[in-house]
Amino acid sequence: MRLTKPVDWVSETKFVVDGLEFRSDLDSYTEQTTPTSVVILKESRLLREYLDFLAAHDIANVFEFGVWQGGSPLFYALATDARKIVAIDHLHKGPRPPEADHDDVLARAYKNPALDEIIEQRGIADRVKLHFSVSQDDRKAVSGIIDHEFGDAALDLVIDDASHYYAHSRTSFETAFPRLREGGLYIIEDWQWAHSPHYQSGGTFEGRPALTNLVFELLVAYGSHPDLFWNMVVRDWFVAVQKGSKPLAGDFKLDDLLRMRGKQLTLI
């Protein structure tokens, strides 16, 4: 995935592509995209690191778990050579009820209507397809969307930036990883949340198993089947696995690949 338009990195929390402003919101998660300013959940430094990593890979078909305020899919469509970006989110597809206009919390539970306006204004409706009211762990719905949007074409890149829940993310991997071409990339963002000082007690993920458990399992699967991945890369905020040559059925289950000498991993 390579840049096709210049990015004006104004600051670590703001950048501009083709006259459209992108601003990060990693503190409050309350800001909303408008027709002239898009909220993205990545600081400029992290996005530049991402672009450097992806620049070595030919990426046409992208599937992303997690839309939120539309930042990532809109950025990839406007700034890179990705041919088609399809993304899902659990947010209600709307229309928003009238009372949401006066209730920010309620408004954020629904698809932001500004997304359709930006997509139409920018002429990227044929490249960006956003699906709402879909949970990332709904295998049937996710598979149906991939079938509908890509047909028999393989995926080049899958990004999981949705719930960050271990069980949900595991199901997403089992659903979408087999749809990648050999050499395609599956990326799990924010894998390290359980080891942040912020989440040592309480918070959004209270009582939930760490997403790191999935990383452990992927490493075991890699050791069990060296042809499963070409490569596995761990960065401070994302893990990328590159699909190998091993054939995988549509009902692929990660448990079937784990050779554990009869033992079990203990979830942390």
C-alpha contacts under 8 A as a table, 3 or more apart, distances in Angstrom:
res1	aa1	res2	aa2	distance
1	M	51	L	7.31
1	M	54	L	5.33
1	M	55	A	4.96
1	M	56	A	7.23
1	M	57	H	5.86
1	M	58	D	5.72
1	M	59	I	5.09
1	M	60	A	7.70
1	M	80	T	6.33
1	M	81	D	6.09
1	M	82	A	6.23
2	R	51	L	7.24
2	R	54	L	7.32
2	R	55	A	5.07
2	R	80	T	5.31
2	R	81	D	5.77
2	R	82	A	7.92
3	L	6	P	7.05
3	L	51	L	7.99
3	L	79	A	5.51
3	L	80	T	4.27
3	L	81	D	6.45
4	T	79	A	5.59
4	T	80	T	5.02
4	T	81	D	6.00
5	K	17	V	7.10
5	K	18	D	7.18
5	K	78	L	7.56
5	K	79	A	5.06
5	K	80	T	6.96
6	P	17	V	6.67
6	P	18	D	7.69
6	P	79	A	7.30
7	V	15	F	6.74
7	V	16	V	5.85
7	V	17	V	5.16
7	V	18	D	7.86
7	V	79	A	7.56
8	D	15	F	5.39
8	D	16	V	5.07
8	D	17	V	6.63
9	W	12	E	7.37
9	W	14	K	6.68
9	W	15	F	4.47
9	W	16	V	6.72
9	W	44	S	6.98
10	V	13	T	7.87
10	V	14	K	5.55
10	V	15	F	4.97
10	V	16	V	7.27
11	S	14	K	5.11
11	S	15	F	6.56
11	S	44	S	7.15
12	E	15	F	7.88
12	E	43	E	5.61
12	E	44	S	4.74
12	E	45	R	6.35
13	T	23	R	5.50
13	T	24	S	4.99
13	T	25	D	7.70
13	T	43	E	5.44
13	T	44	S	6.11
14	K	21	E	7.14
14	K	22	F	5.66
14	K	23	R	4.41
14	K	24	S	6.40
14	K	43	E	7.82
14	K	44	S	7.00
15	F	21	E	6.02
15	F	22	F	5.37
15	F	23	R	6.63
15	F	44	S	7.24
16	V	19	G	5.98
16	V	20	L	5.44
16	V	21	E	4.49
16	V	22	F	5.89
17	V	20	L	5.28
17	V	21	E	6.60
17	V	22	F	7.72
17	V	75	F	7.81
17	V	78	L	7.15
17	V	79	A	6.61
18	D	78	L	7.53
18	D	79	A	7.99
20	L	36	T	6.05
20	L	37	S	6.36
20	L	38	V	7.61
21	E	36	T	6.47
21	E	37	S	4.73
21	E	38	V	6.10
22	F	37	S	5.70
22	F	38	V	4.63
22	F	39	V	5.81
22	F	40	I	6.45
22	F	71	G	7.23
23	R	37	S	7.09
23	R	38	V	6.16
23	R	39	V	5.07
23	R	40	I	5.93
24	S	39	V	5.66
24	S	40	I	4.83
24	S	41	L	5.31
24	S	42	K	5.68
24	S	43	E	5.67
24	S	44	S	7.96
25	D	28	S	6.41
25	D	29	Y	5.76
25	D	30	T	7.65
25	D	31	E	6.66
25	D	39	V	6.54
25	D	40	I	6.53
25	D	41	L	5.62
25	D	42	K	7.53
26	L	29	Y	6.20
26	L	41	L	5.81
26	L	42	K	7.11
26	L	43	E	7.79
28	S	31	E	7.32
30	T	104	D	7.62
30	T	105	V	7.91
30	T	108	R	7.64
31	E	39	V	6.86
32	Q	38	V	7.50
32	Q	39	V	6.17
32	Q	69	Q	6.27
32	Q	108	R	7.72
32	Q	112	N	7.79
33	T	36	T	7.90
33	T	37	S	5.77
33	T	38	V	4.49
33	T	39	V	5.13
33	T	69	Q	5.70
33	T	70	G	7.54
33	T	112	N	7.26
33	T	114	A	6.56
33	T	115	L	7.54
34	T	37	S	5.12
34	T	38	V	6.19
34	T	114	A	5.52
34	T	115	L	7.92
35	P	38	V	7.50
35	P	114	A	5.38
35	P	115	L	7.43
35	P	117	E	6.48
35	P	118	I	5.71
36	T	118	I	7.97
38	V	69	Q	7.16
38	V	70	G	7.12
38	V	71	G	5.83
39	V	69	Q	5.71
39	V	70	G	6.97
39	V	71	G	5.36
40	I	43	E	7.96
40	I	69	Q	6.86
40	I	70	G	6.95
40	I	71	G	4.02
40	I	72	S	6.26
41	L	71	G	7.03
41	L	72	S	7.92
42	K	46	L	6.15
42	K	47	L	6.20
43	E	46	L	5.42
43	E	47	L	6.33
44	S	47	L	5.11
44	S	48	R	6.11
45	R	48	R	5.24
45	R	49	E	6.28
46	L	49	E	5.06
46	L	50	Y	6.19
47	L	50	Y	4.89
47	L	51	L	6.17
48	R	51	L	5.06
48	R	52	D	6.18
49	E	52	D	5.18
49	E	53	F	6.32
50	Y	53	F	5.17
50	Y	54	L	6.19
51	L	54	L	5.12
51	L	55	A	5.84
52	D	55	A	5.34
52	D	56	A	7.73
53	F	56	A	6.69
54	L	57	H	5.51
55	A	58	D	7.73
58	D	156	D	7.61
59	I	62	V	7.23
59	I	81	D	7.64
59	I	82	A	5.76
59	I	83	R	7.81
59	I	156	D	5.26
59	I	157	L	6.54
60	A	81	D	7.17
60	A	82	A	4.48
60	A	83	R	4.61
60	A	84	K	6.31
60	A	155	L	7.83
60	A	156	D	6.25
61	N	82	A	6.52
61	N	83	R	6.02
61	N	84	K	5.13
61	N	85	I	6.29
61	N	150	F	7.92
61	N	154	A	7.50
61	N	155	L	5.12
61	N	156	D	5.26
61	N	157	L	6.53
62	V	82	A	7.17
62	V	84	K	6.14
62	V	85	I	4.74
62	V	86	V	6.20
62	V	155	L	6.23
62	V	156	D	6.10
62	V	157	L	4.86
62	V	158	V	5.88
62	V	159	I	7.87
63	F	85	I	5.94
63	F	86	V	4.89
63	F	87	A	5.61
63	F	146	I	7.97
63	F	155	L	7.20
63	F	157	L	6.36
63	F	158	V	4.83
63	F	159	I	6.46
64	E	67	V	7.62
64	E	73	P	7.82
64	E	85	I	7.55
64	E	86	V	6.29
64	E	87	A	4.50
64	E	88	I	6.59
64	E	158	V	5.62
64	E	159	I	4.67
64	E	160	D	5.98
64	E	161	D	7.22
65	F	87	A	5.78
65	F	88	I	5.37
65	F	89	D	6.52
65	F	136	Q	6.43
65	F	158	V	7.87
65	F	159	I	6.13
65	F	160	D	4.77
65	F	161	D	5.58
65	F	162	A	5.25
66	G	87	A	6.59
66	G	88	I	5.68
66	G	89	D	4.87
66	G	90	H	7.79
66	G	160	D	6.86
66	G	161	D	5.18
66	G	162	A	4.13
66	G	163	S	7.60
67	V	70	G	5.01
67	V	71	G	7.30
67	V	72	S	7.29
67	V	73	P	7.36
67	V	87	A	6.32
67	V	88	I	6.19
67	V	89	D	5.41
67	V	130	L	7.71
67	V	162	A	7.60
68	W	71	G	7.66
68	W	89	D	6.91
68	W	91	L	7.57
68	W	111	K	7.93
69	Q	111	K	7.94
69	Q	112	N	6.70
69	Q	115	L	7.73
70	G	73	P	6.01
70	G	74	L	6.05
70	G	115	L	6.64
71	G	74	L	5.48
71	G	75	F	6.05
72	S	75	F	5.13
72	S	76	Y	6.18
73	P	76	Y	5.20
73	P	77	A	6.15
73	P	85	I	6.25
73	P	86	V	7.63
73	P	87	A	7.16
73	P	128	V	7.00
74	L	77	A	5.18
74	L	78	L	6.12
74	L	119	I	7.86
74	L	128	V	7.46
75	F	78	L	5.25
75	F	79	A	5.74
75	F	80	T	7.65
76	Y	79	A	5.49
76	Y	80	T	5.22
76	Y	81	D	7.77
76	Y	82	A	6.64
76	Y	85	I	7.55
77	A	80	T	6.06
77	A	81	D	7.53
77	A	82	A	6.55
77	A	83	R	7.69
77	A	84	K	7.54
77	A	85	I	6.93
77	A	124	I	7.16
77	A	127	R	6.81
77	A	128	V	6.77
78	L	124	I	7.98
82	A	85	I	7.11
83	R	127	R	6.26
84	K	126	D	7.66
84	K	127	R	4.44
84	K	128	V	6.07
84	K	129	K	7.95
85	I	127	R	5.97
85	I	128	V	4.95
85	I	129	K	6.36
86	V	128	V	5.91
86	V	129	K	4.74
86	V	130	L	5.85
86	V	131	H	7.76
86	V	149	E	7.46
87	A	129	K	6.47
87	A	130	L	5.00
87	A	131	H	6.16
88	I	130	L	5.85
88	I	131	H	4.62
88	I	132	F	5.65
88	I	133	S	7.97
88	I	134	V	6.24
88	I	135	S	7.78
88	I	136	Q	7.51
89	D	131	H	6.47
89	D	132	F	4.93
89	D	133	S	6.31
89	D	134	V	5.58
89	D	135	S	6.43
89	D	136	Q	7.27
89	D	162	A	7.35
90	H	132	F	5.75
90	H	133	S	4.59
90	H	134	V	4.67
90	H	135	S	4.82
90	H	136	Q	7.37
91	L	108	R	7.94
91	L	109	A	5.44
91	L	110	Y	5.10
91	L	111	K	5.85
91	L	132	F	5.71
91	L	133	S	5.36
91	L	134	V	7.54
92	H	109	A	6.24
92	H	110	Y	4.48
92	H	111	K	5.86
92	H	132	F	5.98
92	H	133	S	4.76
93	K	110	Y	6.00
93	K	111	K	5.15
93	K	131	H	7.69
93	K	132	F	4.84
93	K	133	S	5.50
94	G	97	P	7.70
94	G	110	Y	5.83
94	G	111	K	6.17
95	P	110	Y	7.62
95	P	111	K	7.82
96	R	100	A	6.33
96	R	107	A	7.00
96	R	110	Y	6.11
96	R	111	K	7.63
97	P	100	A	5.56
97	P	101	D	7.83
98	P	101	D	5.85
99	E	102	H	5.67
99	E	103	D	6.54
100	A	103	D	4.84
100	A	104	D	6.70
100	A	105	V	7.91
100	A	106	L	5.29
100	A	107	A	4.68
101	D	104	D	7.27
101	D	107	A	6.64
103	D	106	L	5.40
103	D	107	A	6.09
104	D	107	A	4.96
104	D	108	R	6.21
105	V	108	R	5.34
105	V	109	A	6.81
106	L	109	A	5.30
106	L	110	Y	7.29
107	A	110	Y	5.69
107	A	112	N	7.82
108	R	111	K	7.41
108	R	112	N	7.52
111	K	132	F	6.94
112	N	115	L	5.90
113	P	116	D	5.74
113	P	117	E	6.86
114	A	117	E	5.00
114	A	118	I	6.20
115	L	118	I	5.24
115	L	119	I	6.17
116	D	119	I	5.11
116	D	120	E	6.06
117	E	120	E	5.21
117	E	121	Q	6.04
118	I	121	Q	5.08
118	I	122	R	5.96
119	I	122	R	5.31
119	I	123	G	6.08
119	I	124	I	5.41
119	I	125	A	5.63
119	I	128	V	7.51
120	E	123	G	5.21
120	E	124	I	6.64
120	E	125	A	6.21
123	G	126	D	7.80
124	I	127	R	5.27
124	I	128	V	6.09
125	A	128	V	5.41
125	A	129	K	6.96
126	D	129	K	7.48
131	H	134	V	6.95
134	V	138	D	7.13
134	V	141	A	6.95
134	V	142	V	7.52
135	S	138	D	5.47
136	Q	139	R	7.55
136	Q	142	V	6.99
136	Q	162	A	7.27
136	Q	163	S	7.97
136	Q	168	H	6.37
136	Q	169	S	7.40
136	Q	171	T	7.68
136	Q	172	S	5.90
137	D	142	V	7.97
137	D	168	H	4.95
137	D	169	S	7.24
137	D	171	T	5.39
137	D	172	S	5.71
138	D	141	A	5.48
138	D	142	V	6.09
139	R	142	V	5.26
139	R	143	S	5.93
139	R	171	T	7.25
139	R	172	S	7.32
139	R	175	T	5.97
140	K	143	S	5.28
140	K	144	G	6.05
141	A	144	G	5.07
141	A	145	I	6.27
142	V	145	I	5.21
142	V	146	I	6.33
142	V	175	T	7.49
143	S	146	I	5.16
143	S	147	D	6.11
143	S	175	T	6.84
143	S	176	A	7.52
144	G	147	D	5.07
144	G	148	H	6.05
145	I	148	H	5.03
145	I	149	E	5.98
146	I	149	E	5.30
146	I	150	F	5.68
146	I	151	G	7.14
147	D	150	F	5.56
147	D	151	G	4.72
147	D	152	D	7.18
148	H	151	G	5.73
150	F	153	A	5.42
150	F	154	A	7.38
150	F	155	L	7.93
154	A	179	R	5.76
154	A	180	L	5.40
154	A	181	R	5.21
155	L	158	V	7.21
155	L	179	R	5.92
155	L	180	L	4.47
155	L	181	R	5.91
155	L	184	G	6.97
156	D	180	L	5.80
156	D	181	R	6.13
156	D	183	G	7.84
156	D	184	G	4.60
156	D	185	L	6.30
157	L	180	L	7.10
157	L	184	G	5.79
157	L	185	L	4.84
157	L	186	Y	5.91
157	L	187	I	7.69
158	V	176	A	7.35
158	V	177	F	7.64
158	V	180	L	7.78
158	V	185	L	6.33
158	V	186	Y	4.77
158	V	187	I	6.11
159	I	186	Y	6.05
159	I	187	I	4.78
159	I	188	I	6.10
159	I	189	E	7.38
160	D	164	H	7.92
160	D	169	S	7.25
160	D	172	S	7.82
160	D	186	Y	7.90
160	D	187	I	6.13
160	D	188	I	4.90
160	D	189	E	6.09
161	D	164	H	6.85
161	D	188	I	6.70
161	D	189	E	5.46
161	D	190	D	7.56
163	S	168	H	7.21
163	S	169	S	7.46
164	H	168	H	7.45
164	H	169	S	6.30
164	H	189	E	7.82
164	H	190	D	7.12
164	H	191	W	7.25
164	H	211	L	6.43
165	Y	168	H	5.39
165	Y	169	S	5.88
165	Y	205	F	7.91
165	Y	208	R	7.13
165	Y	209	P	7.42
165	Y	210	A	7.45
165	Y	211	L	6.19
166	Y	169	S	5.26
166	Y	170	R	6.02
166	Y	208	R	7.66
166	Y	209	P	6.08
166	Y	210	A	6.18
166	Y	211	L	4.61
166	Y	212	T	7.83
166	Y	213	N	7.03
166	Y	214	L	6.46
167	A	170	R	5.10
167	A	171	T	6.32
168	H	171	T	5.26
168	H	172	S	6.26
169	S	172	S	4.96
169	S	173	F	6.20
169	S	211	L	7.83
169	S	214	L	7.89
170	R	173	F	5.14
170	R	174	E	6.34
170	R	214	L	6.51
171	T	174	E	5.10
171	T	175	T	6.17
172	S	175	T	5.09
172	S	176	A	6.05
172	S	177	F	8.00
173	F	176	A	5.43
173	F	177	F	5.34
174	E	177	F	5.94
174	E	178	P	7.20
174	E	251	D	7.90
174	E	252	F	5.86
174	E	253	K	5.91
174	E	254	L	6.53
175	T	178	P	6.86
175	T	179	R	7.84
175	T	250	G	7.53
175	T	251	D	7.79
175	T	252	F	7.39
176	A	179	R	5.34
176	A	180	L	7.15
177	F	180	L	5.60
177	F	186	Y	6.69
177	F	243	K	7.71
178	P	248	L	5.67
178	P	249	A	7.03
178	P	250	G	6.77
178	P	252	F	7.39
180	L	183	G	7.88
180	L	184	G	5.44
180	L	185	L	7.31
180	L	186	Y	7.97
180	L	243	K	6.90
181	R	184	G	5.16
181	R	243	K	7.04
182	E	242	Q	7.78
182	E	243	K	5.22
182	E	244	G	5.36
182	E	245	S	5.84
183	G	230	W	6.80
183	G	242	Q	5.46
183	G	243	K	5.00
183	G	244	G	6.07
184	G	242	Q	5.50
184	G	243	K	5.41
185	L	240	A	6.39
185	L	241	V	5.72
185	L	242	Q	4.53
185	L	243	K	6.28
186	Y	240	A	5.58
186	Y	241	V	5.29
186	Y	242	Q	6.37
186	Y	243	K	7.57
187	I	238	F	6.62
187	I	239	V	5.58
187	I	240	A	4.36
187	I	241	V	6.50
188	I	191	W	6.38
188	I	238	F	5.54
188	I	239	V	5.25
188	I	240	A	6.51
189	E	237	W	5.97
189	E	238	F	4.29
189	E	239	V	6.53
190	D	193	W	5.87
190	D	237	W	4.88
190	D	238	F	5.65
191	W	194	A	7.95
191	W	211	L	5.37
191	W	212	T	5.74
191	W	215	V	7.64
191	W	237	W	6.40
191	W	238	F	6.12
191	W	239	V	7.03
192	Q	195	H	5.68
192	Q	196	S	7.00
192	Q	210	A	7.98
192	Q	211	L	6.98
192	Q	212	T	6.31
192	Q	236	D	7.48
192	Q	237	W	6.51
193	W	196	S	5.41
193	W	199	Y	6.98
193	W	210	A	7.47
193	W	211	L	7.40
194	A	199	Y	5.86
194	A	200	Q	6.92
194	A	210	A	5.35
194	A	211	L	7.17
194	A	212	T	7.51
195	H	199	Y	7.06
195	H	200	Q	7.09
196	S	199	Y	5.65
196	S	200	Q	6.83
197	P	200	Q	5.51
198	H	201	S	7.47
198	H	203	G	7.64
199	Y	202	G	6.38
199	Y	203	G	6.03
199	Y	204	T	7.88
199	Y	205	F	7.13
199	Y	206	E	7.71
201	S	206	E	6.88
202	G	205	F	7.13
202	G	206	E	4.93
203	G	206	E	5.53
205	F	208	R	5.43
209	P	213	N	7.37
209	P	267	L	6.27
209	P	268	I	5.74
210	A	213	N	5.79
210	A	267	L	7.47
210	A	268	I	5.85
211	L	214	L	5.64
211	L	215	V	7.10
212	T	215	V	4.98
212	T	216	F	6.33
213	N	216	F	5.08
213	N	217	E	6.32
213	N	267	L	6.21
213	N	268	I	6.86
214	L	217	E	5.02
214	L	218	L	6.15
215	V	218	L	5.10
215	V	219	L	6.26
215	V	239	V	7.79
216	F	219	L	5.17
216	F	220	V	6.33
217	E	220	V	5.01
217	E	221	A	6.08
217	E	258	L	7.42
218	L	221	A	4.95
218	L	222	Y	6.08
219	L	222	Y	5.01
219	L	223	G	6.28
220	V	223	G	5.07
220	V	224	S	6.07
220	V	258	L	6.19
220	V	259	R	7.43
221	A	224	S	4.91
221	A	225	H	6.00
221	A	228	L	7.57
221	A	254	L	7.60
221	A	257	L	5.59
221	A	258	L	5.15
221	A	259	R	7.40
222	Y	225	H	5.21
222	Y	226	P	5.34
222	Y	227	D	7.65
222	Y	228	L	6.08
222	Y	229	F	6.39
223	G	226	P	5.84
224	S	257	L	6.76
224	S	258	L	6.28
224	S	259	R	5.75
225	H	228	L	5.47
225	H	257	L	7.27
226	P	229	F	6.45
226	P	230	W	7.84
227	D	230	W	6.84
227	D	244	G	5.26
227	D	245	S	5.59
227	D	246	K	5.31
228	L	243	K	6.27
228	L	244	G	4.74
228	L	245	S	6.37
228	L	246	K	5.15
229	F	232	M	6.94
229	F	241	V	6.40
229	F	242	Q	5.29
229	F	243	K	4.56
229	F	244	G	4.07
229	F	245	S	7.48
230	W	241	V	7.60
230	W	242	Q	5.26
230	W	243	K	5.81
230	W	244	G	4.71
230	W	245	S	7.96
231	N	241	V	5.84
231	N	242	Q	5.18
231	N	243	K	7.61
231	N	244	G	7.95
232	M	239	V	7.38
232	M	240	A	5.78
232	M	241	V	4.43
232	M	242	Q	6.34
233	V	239	V	5.73
233	V	240	A	5.12
233	V	241	V	6.36
234	V	238	F	6.34
234	V	239	V	4.54
234	V	240	A	6.51
235	R	238	F	5.25
235	R	239	V	5.97
248	L	252	F	6.15
249	A	252	F	5.23
252	F	256	D	7.95
253	K	256	D	5.63
253	K	257	L	7.50
254	L	257	L	5.49
254	L	258	L	6.91
255	D	258	L	5.46
259	R	262	G	7.77
260	M	263	K	5.32
260	M	264	Q	6.78
